Amino acid sequence: MFKDLLPIGSIVLLKGGIKKIMITGIKPVSKEDDGEEKEYDYIGVIYPEGYLNDEFNFLFYHSDINDVIFKGYDNPERAEFLQYLENAYTQKEDE
């Protein structure tokens, strides 16, 4: 489930997109207009500009990605983090 998520720093082009997006976080939660919380796979900023303000943060799912331009840094620390997420979500589902 989590092992397929791209690392932070990855640069992608979304379906129908014309600007590249750099992934800055995984599994962000956003409060929707109706007050409900919604979880996404990624949050990112436009590339190469980077963070401009909150209006230019993009929340999206892995399935929204059309092309991976660059895959970010992957190391054992990231693998441990993904395992932590996997365990936390499994525990949450069991409750």
Backbone as CSV, one residue per row, in Angstrom:
resi,resn,N_x,N_y,N_z,CA_x,CA_y,CA_z,C_x,C_y,C_z
1,MET,0.835,-1.192,0.000,0.000,0.000,0.000,0.880,1.256,0.000
2,PHE,1.777,1.382,0.957,2.602,2.582,1.064,3.879,2.479,0.249
3,LYS,4.328,1.252,-0.030,5.592,1.082,-0.750,5.533,1.636,-2.167
4,ASP,4.343,1.816,-2.717,4.209,2.363,-4.065,4.229,3.890,-4.092
5,LEU,4.145,4.513,-2.915,4.155,5.972,-2.866,5.540,6.490,-3.244
6,LEU,5.557,7.572,-4.005,6.816,8.168,-4.434,7.470,8.931,-3.283
7,PRO,8.787,9.006,-3.283,9.481,9.763,-2.240,9.261,11.266,-2.376
8,ILE,9.404,11.955,-1.256,9.398,13.419,-1.262,10.521,13.875,-2.196
9,GLY,10.260,14.940,-2.925,11.233,15.444,-3.892,10.994,14.933,-5.294
10,SER,10.124,13.936,-5.426,9.798,13.432,-6.761,9.076,14.519,-7.543
11,ILE,9.310,14.533,-8.838,8.666,15.518,-9.708,7.771,14.763,-10.676
12,VAL,6.509,15.179,-10.739,5.518,14.474,-11.542,4.742,15.451,-12.419
13,LEU,4.116,14.896,-13.417,3.162,15.638,-14.236,1.823,14.951,-14.040
14,LEU,0.832,15.713,-13.606,-0.485,15.147,-13.361,-1.266,15.013,-14.659
15,LYS,-2.232,14.128,-14.670,-3.096,13.959,-15.841,-3.756,15.299,-16.148
16,GLY,-3.647,15.738,-17.388,-4.229,17.005,-17.809,-3.414,18.214,-17.393
17,GLY,-2.290,18.000,-16.726,-1.479,19.105,-16.233,-0.497,19.624,-17.273
18,ILE,-0.096,20.880,-17.096,0.921,21.458,-17.974,2.161,21.879,-17.172
19,LYS,2.018,22.027,-15.850,3.144,22.363,-14.980,3.525,21.131,-14.164
20,LYS,4.801,20.963,-13.953,5.278,19.861,-13.121,4.999,20.190,-11.645
21,ILE,4.844,19.142,-10.853,4.593,19.255,-9.418,5.697,18.491,-8.680
22,MET,6.280,19.126,-7.651,7.250,18.441,-6.804,6.547,18.018,-5.517
23,ILE,6.639,16.749,-5.202,6.003,16.203,-4.007,6.749,16.693,-2.767
24,THR,5.993,17.281,-1.845,6.577,17.802,-0.603,6.095,17.049,0.631
25,GLY,5.119,16.160,0.470,4.628,15.388,1.600,3.749,14.242,1.140
26,ILE,3.627,13.238,2.005,2.760,12.105,1.692,1.719,11.943,2.790
27,LYS,0.553,11.488,2.360,-0.605,11.222,3.215,-1.071,12.450,4.007
28,PRO,-1.144,13.630,3.342,-1.680,14.798,4.042,-3.197,14.684,4.210
29,VAL,-3.701,15.370,5.219,-5.140,15.410,5.485,-5.583,16.856,5.350
30,SER,-6.694,17.039,4.645,-7.219,18.379,4.419,-8.649,18.444,4.931
31,LYS,-8.994,19.562,5.537,-10.376,19.770,5.971,-11.148,20.342,4.784
32,GLU,-12.177,19.649,4.386,-12.983,20.050,3.237,-13.983,21.135,3.630
33,ASP,-14.636,21.733,2.636,-15.609,22.800,2.880,-16.755,22.354,3.782
34,ASP,-17.099,21.061,3.719,-18.189,20.548,4.544,-17.736,20.169,5.961
35,GLY,-16.459,20.436,6.276,-15.939,20.140,7.604,-15.336,18.757,7.752
36,GLU,-15.561,17.899,6.762,-15.008,16.547,6.794,-13.517,16.574,6.457
37,GLU,-12.771,15.630,7.028,-11.361,15.501,6.697,-11.206,14.493,5.568
38,LYS,-10.319,14.820,4.641,-10.075,13.959,3.494,-8.575,13.725,3.379
39,GLU,-8.196,12.466,3.215,-6.783,12.119,3.106,-6.396,11.918,1.643
40,TYR,-5.279,12.475,1.279,-4.740,12.345,-0.071,-3.439,11.548,-0.003
41,ASP,-2.932,11.156,-1.157,-1.644,10.470,-1.186,-0.484,11.453,-1.082
42,TYR,-0.643,12.624,-1.714,0.469,13.569,-1.793,0.012,15.013,-1.639
43,ILE,0.975,15.848,-1.252,0.848,17.288,-1.365,2.101,17.745,-2.103
44,GLY,1.939,18.729,-2.973,3.090,19.194,-3.731,2.970,20.655,-4.112
45,VAL,4.047,21.154,-4.679,4.123,22.543,-5.151,4.567,22.538,-6.605
46,ILE,4.286,23.637,-7.309,4.690,23.686,-8.711,6.211,23.739,-8.810
47,TYR,6.700,23.142,-9.879,8.134,23.074,-10.121,8.447,23.834,-11.398
48,PRO,9.428,24.685,-11.417,10.534,24.860,-10.478,10.311,25.956,-9.446
49,GLU,9.147,26.588,-9.439,8.918,27.732,-8.556,8.963,27.366,-7.079
50,GLY,8.431,26.202,-6.718,8.386,25.798,-5.319,7.230,26.455,-4.588
51,TYR,7.349,26.536,-3.274,6.276,27.084,-2.455,6.126,28.582,-2.711
52,LEU,4.914,29.000,-3.062,4.608,30.417,-3.242,3.705,30.907,-2.113
53,ASN,2.633,30.174,-1.857,1.739,30.392,-0.726,0.782,29.207,-0.677
54,ASP,-0.099,29.189,0.322,-0.986,28.031,0.507,-1.912,27.779,-0.675
55,GLU,-2.192,28.806,-1.459,-3.073,28.627,-2.616,-2.420,27.779,-3.709
56,PHE,-1.109,27.617,-3.640,-0.391,26.852,-4.657,0.143,25.535,-4.116
57,ASN,-0.509,24.997,-3.092,-0.268,23.627,-2.631,-1.291,22.752,-3.341
58,PHE,-0.832,21.640,-3.873,-1.723,20.763,-4.625,-1.830,19.418,-3.914
59,LEU,-3.059,19.004,-3.635,-3.352,17.710,-3.026,-3.801,16.773,-4.140
60,PHE,-3.220,15.572,-4.162,-3.585,14.651,-5.235,-3.302,13.205,-4.839
61,TYR,-3.869,12.307,-5.637,-3.716,10.867,-5.433,-2.686,10.303,-6.415
62,HIS,-2.160,9.146,-6.065,-1.195,8.479,-6.945,-1.804,8.242,-8.328
63,SER,-3.074,7.936,-8.361,-3.750,7.662,-9.639,-3.881,8.910,-10.518
64,ASP,-3.661,10.097,-9.957,-3.717,11.340,-10.729,-2.432,11.604,-11.513
65,ILE,-1.391,10.836,-11.236,-0.092,11.059,-11.878,-0.089,10.469,-13.277
66,ASN,0.280,11.297,-14.244,0.418,10.846,-15.623,1.838,10.374,-15.910
67,ASP,2.834,11.094,-15.365,4.216,10.783,-15.674,5.112,11.137,-14.487
68,VAL,6.062,10.268,-14.176,7.062,10.554,-13.153,8.289,11.080,-13.882
69,ILE,8.583,12.353,-13.676,9.713,13.001,-14.338,11.015,12.672,-13.607
70,PHE,10.960,12.672,-12.276,12.132,12.416,-11.446,11.678,11.752,-10.163
71,LYS,12.349,10.682,-9.772,12.015,10.003,-8.519,12.947,10.510,-7.426
72,GLY,12.374,10.966,-6.327,13.121,11.527,-5.207,13.978,10.517,-4.472
73,TYR,14.682,11.015,-3.496,15.648,10.252,-2.709,14.966,9.157,-1.900
74,ASP,15.514,7.961,-1.991,14.985,6.798,-1.278,16.132,6.200,-0.470
75,ASN,15.915,5.957,0.825,16.954,5.371,1.661,16.317,4.543,2.769
76,PRO,17.108,3.899,3.617,16.533,3.079,4.690,15.641,3.864,5.663
77,GLU,15.960,5.125,5.889,15.135,5.943,6.784,13.713,6.079,6.228
78,ARG,13.608,6.270,4.926,12.290,6.353,4.284,11.563,5.017,4.392
79,ALA,12.293,3.914,4.217,11.691,2.578,4.333,11.126,2.372,5.735
80,GLU,11.844,2.836,6.754,11.356,2.738,8.136,10.090,3.572,8.321
81,PHE,10.071,4.754,7.731,8.898,5.623,7.831,7.683,4.963,7.168
82,LEU,7.879,4.385,6.000,6.769,3.720,5.315,6.265,2.525,6.121
83,GLN,7.178,1.800,6.773,6.770,0.683,7.620,5.970,1.184,8.815
84,TYR,6.394,2.321,9.378,5.655,2.942,10.484,4.233,3.290,10.039
85,LEU,4.104,3.911,8.859,2.780,4.245,8.335,1.929,2.993,8.158
86,GLU,2.517,1.962,7.577,1.808,0.698,7.352,1.282,0.149,8.678
87,ASN,2.134,0.131,9.689,1.729,-0.372,11.004,0.640,0.480,11.629
88,ALA,0.777,1.787,11.526,-0.218,2.698,12.114,-1.575,2.524,11.436
89,TYR,-1.590,2.396,10.110,-2.866,2.235,9.407,-3.484,0.872,9.688
90,THR,-2.656,-0.153,9.802,-3.165,-1.495,10.123,-3.786,-1.485,11.513
91,GLN,-3.105,-0.853,12.457,-3.620,-0.760,13.826,-4.938,0.032,13.859
92,LYS,-5.002,1.107,13.089,-6.213,1.928,13.036,-7.398,1.133,12.479
93,GLU,-7.129,0.304,11.456,-8.186,-0.514,10.854,-8.683,-1.579,11.817
94,ASP,-7.793,-2.077,12.672,-8.150,-3.129,13.624,-9.011,-2.611,14.769
95,GLU,-8.980,-1.300,15.004,-9.730,-0.746,16.136,-11.190,-0.599,15.841
